[in-house]
């Protein structure tokens, strides 16, 4: 196996603010949504989709980092309502 890097050019316009996501969104499990939210905010990131519940399972929300990369935050919580 070679260790070469393959770059793939994306042939599409940049996403428009407020448009639906049309790609994979990496979502990470966290101990606390609020602590991740605070760290993202203080590092220059922003909220893409506010915190919401998946009742009886978890909290869920999406952020963008300071470079506009989106990701989800998913702390399990059976008591989420």
C-alpha positions as a Markdown table, in Angstrom:
| # | Residue | x | y | z |
|---|---|---|---|---|
| 1 | Unk | 0.0 | 0.0 | 0.0 |
| 2 | Unk | 1.2 | 3.4 | -0.8 |
| 3 | Unk | 0.8 | 6.4 | 1.5 |
| 4 | Unk | -0.1 | 8.9 | -1.1 |
| 5 | Unk | -2.7 | 11.5 | -0.5 |
| 6 | Unk | -5.5 | 11.9 | -3.1 |
| 7 | Unk | -7.2 | 15.3 | -3.3 |
| 8 | Unk | -10.7 | 15.3 | -4.7 |
| 9 | Unk | -12.0 | 18.6 | -6.1 |
| 10 | Unk | -15.6 | 19.3 | -5.1 |
| 11 | Unk | -17.6 | 20.6 | -8.1 |
| 12 | Unk | -20.2 | 22.6 | -6.3 |
| 13 | Unk | -20.9 | 26.0 | -5.0 |
| 14 | Unk | -20.2 | 26.8 | -1.3 |
| 15 | Unk | -23.2 | 26.0 | 0.9 |
| 16 | Unk | -25.6 | 28.9 | 1.6 |
| 17 | Unk | -26.3 | 29.9 | 5.2 |
| 18 | Unk | -29.5 | 28.3 | 6.4 |
| 19 | Unk | -29.6 | 25.6 | 3.7 |
| 20 | Unk | -30.2 | 22.0 | 4.6 |
| 21 | Unk | -27.2 | 19.8 | 5.2 |
| 22 | Unk | -26.4 | 17.7 | 2.1 |
| 23 | Unk | -23.4 | 15.8 | 3.3 |
| 24 | Unk | -22.2 | 13.6 | 6.2 |
| 25 | Unk | -22.0 | 15.4 | 9.5 |
| 26 | Unk | -19.6 | 14.0 | 12.0 |
| 27 | Unk | -21.3 | 13.7 | 15.3 |
| 28 | Unk | -19.3 | 13.1 | 18.5 |
| 29 | Unk | -20.5 | 11.7 | 21.8 |
| 30 | Unk | -19.8 | 14.0 | 24.8 |
| 31 | Unk | -20.2 | 13.9 | 28.5 |
| 32 | Unk | -22.0 | 17.3 | 28.5 |
| 33 | Unk | -23.6 | 19.3 | 25.7 |
| 34 | Unk | -23.2 | 22.5 | 27.6 |
| 35 | Unk | -19.5 | 22.2 | 28.3 |
| 36 | Unk | -18.8 | 21.4 | 24.6 |
| 37 | Unk | -21.0 | 24.3 | 23.6 |
| 38 | Unk | -19.1 | 26.7 | 25.9 |
| 39 | Unk | -15.7 | 25.5 | 24.6 |
| 40 | Unk | -16.8 | 25.9 | 20.9 |
| 41 | Unk | -18.2 | 29.4 | 21.5 |
| 42 | Unk | -15.0 | 30.6 | 23.3 |
| 43 | Unk | -12.9 | 29.2 | 20.5 |
| 44 | Unk | -14.7 | 31.2 | 17.9 |
| 45 | Unk | -17.3 | 28.7 | 16.8 |
| 46 | Unk | -21.1 | 29.1 | 16.5 |
| 47 | Unk | -24.4 | 27.2 | 16.8 |
| 48 | Unk | -25.7 | 25.7 | 13.6 |
| 49 | Unk | -28.7 | 23.9 | 15.1 |
| 50 | Unk | -29.6 | 24.6 | 18.8 |
| 51 | Unk | -29.7 | 22.0 | 21.5 |
| 52 | Unk | -32.7 | 19.7 | 21.4 |
| 53 | Unk | -33.8 | 16.5 | 22.9 |
| 54 | Unk | -34.1 | 13.0 | 21.5 |
| 55 | Unk | -36.6 | 12.0 | 24.3 |
| 56 | Unk | -35.4 | 9.2 | 26.6 |
| 57 | Unk | -32.2 | 8.9 | 24.7 |
| 58 | Unk | -29.9 | 12.0 | 24.4 |
| 59 | Unk | -29.4 | 15.7 | 23.7 |
| 60 | Unk | -28.4 | 16.7 | 20.2 |
| 61 | Unk | -27.1 | 19.9 | 18.6 |
| 62 | Unk | -24.8 | 21.0 | 15.8 |
| 63 | Unk | -22.1 | 23.6 | 15.8 |
| 64 | Unk | -19.6 | 25.1 | 13.3 |
| 65 | Unk | -16.0 | 25.7 | 14.2 |
| 66 | Unk | -14.2 | 28.9 | 13.5 |
| 67 | Unk | -13.5 | 27.8 | 10.0 |
| 68 | Unk | -17.1 | 26.9 | 9.2 |
| 69 | Unk | -16.8 | 23.1 | 9.5 |
| 70 | Unk | -20.0 | 21.6 | 10.9 |
| 71 | Unk | -20.2 | 18.8 | 13.5 |
| 72 | Unk | -22.8 | 17.4 | 15.9 |
| 73 | Unk | -22.7 | 16.9 | 19.6 |
| 74 | Unk | -24.6 | 14.0 | 21.2 |
| 75 | Unk | -24.4 | 13.4 | 24.9 |
| 76 | Unk | -26.5 | 10.3 | 25.9 |
| 77 | Unk | -29.1 | 11.0 | 28.6 |
| 78 | Unk | -31.9 | 8.5 | 29.2 |
| 79 | Unk | -33.7 | 11.3 | 31.2 |
| 80 | Unk | -33.7 | 13.8 | 28.3 |
| 81 | Unk | -37.1 | 15.3 | 27.9 |
